[in-house]
Amino acid sequence: VNDIFIFNEIIGHLGLLELPIKGRAYTWSNMQDNPLLEQLDWFFTSANWISVYPMSQVLP
């Protein structure tokens, strides 16, 4: 079984919503001339949190 599949199943089962990172598409780089860019960090919250704090955001 694929680990990312299990991760996604758990996120869905818990009803979590992803908060995107504002102003940045990637959170990691190998700092080379032709860089490898990846998003390694995710931020999740609940629908209840979003309803109470609708302006929630993640800043780099």
ZITA-V818831 format. One record per backbone hydrogen bond with DSSP energy under -1.0 kcal/mol. NH is the residue of the N-H (numbers start at 1). CO is the residue of the C=O. Records with the same first field share a line. If there is no record, write none. Layout:
NH = CO + CO
This chain:
6 = 2
7 = 3
8 = 4
9 = 5
10 = 6
11 = 7
12 = 8
13 = 9
14 = 10
16 = 11
17 = 45
19 = 43
22 = 58
27 = 38
28 = 38
30 = 36
38 = 28
45 = 17
50 = 46
51 = 47
52 = 48
53 = 49
56 = 53
58 = 20
